[in-house]
Amino acid sequence: MPAAVKLREDYSAEELRALARRSKDARQSRRLLSLAAVRDGMDRGEAAKIGGMDRQTLRDWVHRFNTAGPEGLLDNWTSGPKPRPLPDQLAEFAKIVETGPDRKVDGVVRWRRIDLKRVIAERFGVDYHPRYVGKLLKKLGFSHMSARPRHPAQDERIVEAYKKLLAHAERSSRRLAGDHADRDQVPR
């Protein structure tokens, strides 16, 4: 059976307990108390139970304590990977989305996530999943709602004339409904 890992000698059991009392981190305190029990000569399995861990985990914390002292008993939380699009790239991407696609260059009349995925890959050299492109759009404050695209050959004068015709027809239908409004009422 392999020998137990030696605990560094520069801290006594009382000093470890004092450090545990002063610590603001509960996990570090439990680990320090387990090491204090080991320093007092307690069986490693029993000392591990004091800290709420198993013997192998206690061994790992002994290694960390021997290397870095009491600070080595703190959890090492990392912030994770750095965000892939840089802030200036996000600003440029937002500008691309805001201006909309150029039909001749981009080949589309409105942006879809798959189209924006292609644009991001071409401009920034990053390949995203279309769902993540949607998350980026939401992060930048864009909604999934979009205006109905206009046909490139659409004549604005014809559209305005049609709107006027619809408004006129709606007014006249209201007038007719007003003449017969009393027919559908039941007497009290």
C-alpha positions in Angstrom: 0.0 0.0 0.0 1.5 3.4 -0.9 2.5 5.8 1.8 0.3 8.7 2.6 1.3 12.1 1.2 3.2 14.1 3.8 1.6 17.3 5.0 3.8 20.4 5.0 5.3 21.1 8.4 5.1 24.9 8.7 1.4 24.9 10.0 0.4 23.3 13.3 -3.1 21.9 13.9 -4.0 24.9 16.0 -2.9 27.3 13.3 -5.0 25.4 10.7 -8.0 25.6 13.0 -7.5 29.3 13.5 -7.2 29.8 9.7 -10.5 27.9 9.3 -12.2 30.2 11.8 -11.0 33.3 10.1 -11.8 32.1 6.6 -14.8 33.6 4.8 -15.1 30.5 2.5 -16.9 27.6 4.0 -15.3 25.1 1.7 -11.8 26.3 2.6 -12.7 26.1 6.3 -13.8 22.4 5.9 -10.6 21.6 4.1 -8.5 23.3 6.7 -10.3 21.4 9.5 -9.7 18.1 7.7 -6.0 18.9 7.4 -5.9 19.9 11.1 -7.3 16.5 11.9 -4.6 14.8 9.8 -2.0 16.9 11.6 -3.4 15.6 14.9 -2.8 12.1 13.7 -6.3 11.1 12.8 -6.9 8.4 10.2 -7.1 10.0 6.7 -10.5 8.4 6.0 -12.0 9.9 9.2 -10.3 13.3 8.6 -11.8 13.3 5.1 -15.3 12.7 6.6 -14.9 15.8 8.7 -14.5 17.9 5.6 -17.3 16.1 3.8 -15.1 14.4 1.2 -13.5 11.0 0.6 -9.9 10.0 1.2 -8.8 10.5 -2.4 -10.2 14.0 -2.5 -8.4 14.8 0.8 -5.2 13.6 -0.8 -5.7 16.0 -3.7 -6.3 18.9 -1.3 -3.1 17.9 0.6 -1.2 18.3 -2.7 -2.7 21.7 -3.3 -2.0 22.7 0.3 1.6 21.6 0.1 2.0 23.6 -3.1 0.2 26.8 -2.4 -0.6 26.8 1.4 -4.0 27.8 2.7 -4.8 29.8 -0.4 -4.5 26.6 -2.4 -7.6 25.3 -0.7 -9.8 27.9 -2.3 -11.8 26.8 -5.4 -10.3 28.0 -8.7 -13.3 29.3 -10.6 -12.4 30.4 -14.0 -14.4 32.8 -16.1 -14.4 30.4 -19.0 -13.3 31.0 -22.6 -13.1 34.6 -23.8 -16.1 35.6 -26.0 -15.3 34.9 -29.6 -16.7 38.0 -31.2 -14.8 41.1 -30.0 -16.7 44.2 -29.1 -15.7 46.0 -32.3 -16.8 43.0 -34.3 -20.1 43.0 -32.5 -20.6 46.6 -33.4 -19.8 46.0 -37.0 -22.1 43.0 -37.1 -24.9 45.1 -35.6 -24.3 47.7 -38.3 -24.5 44.9 -41.0 -27.8 43.7 -39.6 -29.2 47.2 -39.2 -28.5 48.2 -42.8 -29.9 45.0 -44.2 -28.7 42.9 -47.1 -27.8 44.1 -50.5 -29.7 41.9 -52.9 -27.0 42.0 -55.6 -24.1 41.3 -53.2 -25.7 39.0 -50.6 -28.3 37.4 -52.8 -31.1 37.8 -50.3 -33.8 40.4 -49.6 -33.9 39.9 -45.8 -31.5 38.4 -43.3 -32.0 35.0 -41.9 -29.8 33.4 -39.3 -28.2 31.1 -41.8 -27.4 34.1 -44.1 -25.8 36.0 -41.1 -23.9 32.9 -40.2 -22.3 32.9 -43.7 -21.6 36.7 -43.4 -19.9 36.2 -40.0 -17.8 33.4 -41.3 -16.7 35.5 -44.3 -16.0 38.7 -42.5 -14.7 37.6 -39.1 -13.5 34.0 -39.8 -15.7 32.5 -37.0 -18.1 29.7 -37.7 -21.2 29.8 -35.5 -24.2 27.6 -35.2 -27.4 29.4 -36.6 -28.9 29.2 -33.1 -26.0 31.0 -31.6 -26.4 33.7 -34.4 -29.9 34.1 -33.0 -28.5 34.5 -29.5 -26.1 37.2 -30.8 -28.9 39.0 -32.4 -30.9 39.0 -29.1 -27.8 40.1 -27.2 -27.5 43.1 -29.6 -31.1 44.0 -29.0 -32.6 42.7 -32.3 -35.9 41.0 -32.4 -36.8 38.0 -34.5 -39.7 40.1 -36.0 -38.9 41.7 -39.3 -40.7 43.9 -41.7 -42.2 42.3 -44.7 -39.7 42.6 -47.5 -40.4 44.7 -50.5 -40.3 43.3 -54.0 -37.5 44.9 -55.9 -39.8 45.8 -58.8 -42.6 47.2 -56.5 -43.9 50.6 -57.6 -44.4 53.0 -54.6 -47.1 55.0 -56.4 -49.3 52.0 -57.0 -49.0 50.9 -53.3 -50.1 54.4 -52.1 -53.0 54.5 -54.5 -54.1 51.0 -53.3 -53.9 52.2 -49.6 -56.1 55.2 -50.5 -58.6 52.9 -52.2 -58.7 50.7 -49.2 -59.2 53.6 -46.8 -62.1 54.9 -48.9 -63.8 51.5 -49.1 -63.4 51.1 -45.3 -65.1 54.5 -44.6 -68.0 53.8 -46.9 -68.6 50.4 -45.4 -68.7 52.0 -41.9 -71.2 54.5 -43.2 -73.4 51.7 -44.5 -73.1 49.8 -41.2 -74.1 53.0 -39.4 -77.4 53.2 -41.4 -78.4 49.7 -40.3 -77.0 49.7 -36.8 -80.4 49.6 -35.1 -81.6 46.5 -37.0 -79.4 44.0 -34.9 -80.5 45.3 -31.5 -83.0 43.5 -29.3 -85.6 45.8 -27.5 -85.2 46.1 -23.8 
